[in-house]
């Protein structure tokens, strides 16, 4: 059996479960940003694909691989896989549902706290020997906030939002959420209140985005969305970069309507120095806390994801259905 890994070489061996004997498999690797031609050159004859969640698997590739039985995301995302082509060819597409929910939730809370406590500004001031002056200024103006003072709006209410709600309960924050479908069975357990989108925008001191990326949600957070947010609110995005219109966000930060943004992911990744958020005026950049799309890539998350991959692979090898299918037929 041959496995084609569309991703950085090294992770498969790093996170392989103890119960798996890698020597029984032929392994090929291709860069996650490789072309269709690169993928087919490396592994046209592969039986299984393990694919970086941000990589692309086209219909052309799927139909050109005669032995292909399963395409498995290395994470939760499968936005760039041709699901319909795989379904037509009877190739299973699987993901690692909820495997990194806790990790991304932690990143969301980290970004919230970083903004409320002006973490990056404080770090810079400390390194410049201005610790006391900054501390006294905060005490005079009372500008540092606690999560317990905030109403936090969760936009989307899947696995990661639910994990975030569970964590945020401990901080005493007021939690509201909006989702396409209401989840009344979870509201009491997680301490959340369902509201309309309009109510969420108007009431939230912090809005944390947990939507899937698709044609309907592209630039969902646009100028109208940001204008409807509460004055002085914060935006958190640990989901997908293309959910947020960067130019509209820059405008909202520059005007002072938004107090800040915590972004683990932005539109157009990998990020270059030409990204609009990095070319924005300093007063805008200073209101942002960035992290390198690392929310879901903890060692624990990868170990869980690779356990799921190998478990699904073994089921397919045995002629059974894998457990984590996203394209049922």
C-alpha positions as CSV (number, residue, x, y, z in Angstrom):
1,X,0.0,0.0,0.0
2,X,1.3,3.5,-0.9
3,X,0.6,6.7,1.0
4,X,1.0,10.1,-0.6
5,X,1.6,12.8,2.0
6,X,0.7,16.3,0.7
7,X,2.5,18.2,3.4
8,X,5.9,18.8,5.0
9,X,8.0,15.7,5.3
10,X,8.6,14.7,8.9
11,X,5.2,15.0,10.5
12,X,4.1,11.5,9.5
13,X,7.0,9.8,11.4
14,X,6.9,12.4,14.2
15,X,3.2,11.6,15.1
16,X,2.8,8.0,14.0
17,X,1.0,6.0,16.7
18,X,3.0,3.2,18.4
19,X,0.7,0.6,17.0
20,X,1.5,1.5,13.4
21,X,4.4,-0.1,11.5
22,X,5.4,2.5,8.9
23,X,7.8,0.0,7.2
24,X,4.8,-1.8,5.8
25,X,3.9,1.2,3.6
26,X,5.5,3.0,0.7
27,X,5.5,6.7,1.6
28,X,5.8,9.5,-0.9
29,X,5.9,13.3,-0.2
30,X,4.9,16.4,-2.1
31,X,5.0,20.0,-1.0
32,X,1.5,21.2,0.1
33,X,1.7,24.1,-2.4
34,X,2.6,21.7,-5.2
35,X,0.8,21.7,-8.6
36,X,-1.4,18.9,-9.8
37,X,1.5,17.7,-11.9
38,X,3.7,17.6,-8.8
39,X,1.2,15.6,-6.9
40,X,0.7,13.0,-9.7
41,X,4.5,12.7,-10.3
42,X,5.0,11.9,-6.6
43,X,2.1,9.6,-6.1
44,X,-0.2,8.9,-9.0
45,X,-0.3,5.2,-7.9
46,X,-1.0,6.0,-4.2
47,X,-3.8,4.2,-2.3
48,X,-4.2,6.8,0.4
49,X,-3.6,10.6,0.7
50,X,-2.8,12.4,3.9
51,X,-3.2,16.1,3.0
52,X,-2.3,19.4,4.8
53,X,-5.7,21.0,5.7
54,X,-4.7,24.1,3.6
55,X,-3.6,22.2,0.5
56,X,-5.6,21.6,-2.6
57,X,-6.7,18.3,-4.1
58,X,-8.4,18.9,-7.5
59,X,-10.9,16.7,-9.3
60,X,-8.3,16.2,-12.0
61,X,-5.9,14.7,-9.5
62,X,-8.6,12.4,-8.0
63,X,-9.7,11.0,-11.4
64,X,-6.1,10.5,-12.4
65,X,-5.2,8.3,-9.4
66,X,-6.5,4.7,-10.2
67,X,-5.8,3.2,-6.8
68,X,-7.0,6.0,-4.6
69,X,-9.3,4.9,-1.8
70,X,-9.2,7.7,0.7
71,X,-8.2,11.3,1.0
72,X,-7.7,12.3,4.7
73,X,-7.2,15.9,5.9
74,X,-4.4,16.1,8.4
75,X,-6.6,18.6,10.3
76,X,-10.2,19.6,10.3
77,X,-10.3,21.6,7.1
78,X,-11.0,20.2,3.7
79,X,-12.1,23.4,1.9
80,X,-9.8,22.9,-1.0
81,X,-10.6,19.3,-1.7
82,X,-12.9,18.5,-4.6
83,X,-15.5,16.7,-2.5
84,X,-17.9,16.1,-5.4
85,X,-15.2,14.5,-7.6
86,X,-14.2,12.2,-4.8
87,X,-17.9,11.3,-4.2
88,X,-18.3,10.5,-7.9
89,X,-15.2,8.3,-7.9
90,X,-16.3,6.6,-4.6
91,X,-13.2,7.9,-2.8
92,X,-13.7,8.6,0.9
93,X,-12.8,12.1,2.1
94,X,-12.2,12.2,5.9
95,X,-11.2,14.9,8.4
96,X,-10.1,15.0,12.0
97,X,-13.3,16.5,13.3
98,X,-12.9,18.2,16.7
99,X,-9.3,16.9,17.2
100,X,-8.0,20.4,17.5
101,X,-11.1,22.1,19.0
102,X,-9.5,22.6,22.5
103,X,-6.3,23.9,21.0
104,X,-8.0,26.5,18.8
105,X,-10.3,27.5,21.7
106,X,-7.2,28.2,23.8
107,X,-5.8,30.4,21.0
108,X,-9.1,32.3,20.9
109,X,-9.0,33.0,24.6
110,X,-5.3,33.9,24.4
111,X,-6.0,36.5,21.7
112,X,-8.9,37.9,23.8
113,X,-6.7,38.3,26.9
114,X,-3.8,39.7,24.8
115,X,-6.0,42.5,23.6
116,X,-7.7,43.3,26.9
117,X,-4.4,43.4,28.7
118,X,-2.5,45.2,25.9
119,X,0.1,42.4,26.0
120,X,2.2,43.4,23.0
121,X,2.3,47.0,24.0
122,X,3.3,46.1,27.5
123,X,6.0,43.7,26.3
124,X,7.4,46.5,24.0
125,X,7.3,49.1,26.8
126,X,9.0,46.7,29.3
127,X,11.9,46.1,26.8
128,X,12.3,49.8,26.4
129,X,12.6,50.4,30.1
130,X,9.2,52.1,30.4
131,X,7.5,49.6,32.7
132,X,6.6,51.9,35.5
133,X,5.2,54.7,33.3
134,X,3.0,52.3,31.4
135,X,1.8,50.7,34.6
136,X,0.9,54.0,36.2
137,X,-1.0,55.1,33.0
138,X,-3.1,51.9,33.1
139,X,-3.9,52.5,36.8
140,X,-5.0,56.1,36.2
141,X,-7.1,55.4,33.2
142,X,-8.4,51.9,34.2
143,X,-8.0,50.8,30.6
144,X,-7.2,47.2,31.3
145,X,-10.3,45.0,31.2
146,X,-11.2,41.6,32.6
147,X,-13.1,39.0,30.6
148,X,-15.6,38.9,33.4
149,X,-16.6,42.5,32.4
150,X,-17.3,41.5,28.8
151,X,-20.1,40.1,26.7
152,X,-18.5,37.7,24.3
153,X,-20.3,36.8,21.1
154,X,-19.6,33.5,19.5
155,X,-20.4,33.6,15.7
156,X,-20.9,30.0,14.7
157,X,-21.3,27.2,17.3
158,X,-19.5,24.1,16.2
159,X,-16.9,22.1,18.1
160,X,-14.4,25.0,18.5
161,X,-17.0,27.5,19.6
162,X,-18.3,25.0,22.1
163,X,-14.9,24.4,23.5
164,X,-14.3,28.1,23.8
165,X,-17.6,28.6,25.6
166,X,-16.6,25.9,28.1
167,X,-13.3,27.7,28.8
168,X,-14.8,31.2,28.9
169,X,-17.3,30.1,31.6
170,X,-14.4,29.9,34.0
171,X,-13.7,33.6,33.5
172,X,-17.2,34.7,34.3
173,X,-17.9,36.3,30.9
174,X,-21.4,36.7,29.6
175,X,-21.7,34.4,26.6
176,X,-24.0,34.8,23.6
177,X,-24.0,33.0,20.3
178,X,-25.5,33.0,16.8
179,X,-25.6,30.0,14.6
180,X,-27.5,29.0,11.5
181,X,-29.3,26.4,13.7
182,X,-30.0,26.9,17.4
183,X,-28.5,24.3,19.8
184,X,-30.8,24.5,22.7
185,X,-29.6,21.3,24.2
186,X,-26.2,22.8,24.8
187,X,-27.2,26.3,26.0
188,X,-27.6,25.5,29.7
189,X,-24.6,23.2,29.9
190,X,-22.3,25.8,28.3
191,X,-23.8,28.9,29.8
192,X,-24.7,30.5,26.4
193,X,-27.7,32.5,25.2
194,X,-28.9,32.3,21.6
195,X,-29.4,35.7,19.9
196,X,-29.9,37.0,16.4
197,X,-27.0,38.1,14.3
198,X,-28.0,41.7,14.8
199,X,-28.2,41.3,18.6
200,X,-24.8,39.6,18.7
201,X,-23.2,42.5,16.7
202,X,-24.8,45.2,18.9
203,X,-24.2,43.6,22.3
204,X,-20.8,42.0,22.1
205,X,-17.6,43.5,23.5
206,X,-15.7,40.8,21.8
207,X,-16.9,38.8,18.7
208,X,-15.0,35.5,18.0
209,X,-15.6,34.0,14.6
210,X,-16.0,30.3,14.2
211,X,-17.6,29.9,10.8
212,X,-16.6,27.5,8.0
213,X,-15.1,28.9,4.9
214,X,-17.2,28.6,1.8
215,X,-18.7,30.7,-1.0
216,X,-21.5,31.9,1.3
217,X,-19.1,33.1,4.1
218,X,-16.4,34.7,2.0
219,X,-15.8,38.2,3.5
220,X,-18.7,37.5,5.8
221,X,-17.1,40.0,8.2
222,X,-17.4,43.0,5.8
223,X,-17.8,46.8,6.2
224,X,-21.5,46.5,7.1
225,X,-20.8,43.8,9.7
226,X,-18.0,45.8,11.3
227,X,-20.1,49.0,11.3
228,X,-22.8,47.2,13.1
229,X,-20.5,46.0,15.9
230,X,-20.5,47.7,19.2
231,X,-18.3,50.8,19.5
232,X,-14.9,49.9,21.0
233,X,-15.4,46.1,20.5
234,X,-12.8,43.6,19.5
235,X,-12.8,41.0,16.7
236,X,-11.2,37.6,17.1
237,X,-10.6,35.2,14.1
238,X,-9.2,31.8,14.6
239,X,-11.2,30.2,11.8
240,X,-10.3,31.1,8.2
241,X,-8.7,34.3,6.9
242,X,-11.1,34.8,4.0
243,X,-14.0,35.2,6.4
244,X,-12.8,38.7,7.1
245,X,-12.5,41.5,4.5
246,X,-9.0,42.9,5.5
247,X,-9.6,46.3,3.9
248,X,-12.9,46.8,5.8
249,X,-11.2,45.7,9.0
250,X,-8.4,48.3,8.5
251,X,-11.0,51.0,8.0
252,X,-12.9,50.0,11.2
253,X,-9.6,50.0,13.2
254,X,-8.4,53.3,11.7
255,X,-11.7,55.1,12.5
256,X,-11.5,53.9,16.1
257,X,-14.9,52.1,15.8
258,X,-13.1,48.9,16.7
259,X,-10.6,48.8,19.6
260,X,-8.6,46.0,18.2
261,X,-8.4,42.6,16.5
262,X,-6.8,39.3,17.4
263,X,-6.0,37.3,14.3
264,X,-4.6,33.8,14.1
265,X,-5.4,33.7,10.4
266,X,-5.8,36.4,7.7
267,X,-6.8,36.5,4.0
268,X,-4.2,35.3,1.5
269,X,-1.9,32.8,3.3
270,X,1.0,32.3,3.3
271,X,1.3,35.9,4.5
272,X,3.8,38.2,2.7
273,X,4.9,41.7,3.6
274,X,2.5,42.9,0.9
275,X,-0.5,41.9,2.9
276,X,-2.8,44.9,3.5
277,X,-2.8,44.4,7.2
278,X,1.0,44.6,7.3
279,X,1.0,47.7,5.0
280,X,-1.6,49.5,7.1
281,X,-0.6,52.6,9.1
282,X,1.2,51.9,12.4
283,X,-1.8,53.0,14.5
284,X,-3.8,50.3,12.8
285,X,-1.1,47.6,13.1
286,X,-0.7,48.5,16.8
287,X,-4.3,47.6,17.4
288,X,-3.8,44.0,16.1
289,X,-2.4,41.0,17.7
290,X,-1.3,38.4,15.1
291,X,-0.3,34.8,15.5
292,X,0.9,32.5,12.8
293,X,-2.2,30.3,12.2
294,X,-1.0,28.1,15.0
295,X,-4.2,27.6,17.0
296,X,-4.8,24.0,15.9
297,X,-1.2,22.8,15.5
298,X,-0.2,21.8,19.0
299,X,1.6,18.5,19.5
300,X,-1.5,17.1,21.2
301,X,-3.7,18.1,18.3
302,X,-1.4,16.5,15.7
303,X,-1.2,13.3,17.8
304,X,-5.0,13.1,17.9
305,X,-5.2,13.8,14.1
306,X,-2.7,11.2,13.1
307,X,-4.5,8.6,15.4
308,X,-7.7,9.4,13.5
309,X,-5.9,9.1,10.1
310,X,-4.4,5.7,10.9
311,X,-7.6,4.4,12.4
312,X,-9.5,5.3,9.2
313,X,-6.8,3.9,7.0
314,X,-6.9,0.6,8.8
315,X,-10.6,0.4,8.4
316,X,-10.4,1.0,4.6
317,X,-7.6,-1.6,4.4
318,X,-10.0,-4.1,6.0
319,X,-12.7,-3.3,3.6
320,X,-14.7,-1.2,6.1
321,X,-16.0,2.3,6.0
322,X,-13.8,4.9,7.7
323,X,-15.3,6.7,10.7
324,X,-14.7,10.3,9.8
325,X,-16.3,10.6,6.4
326,X,-17.3,14.1,5.1
327,X,-18.5,13.0,1.7
328,X,-21.0,10.2,2.3
329,X,-22.8,8.7,-0.7
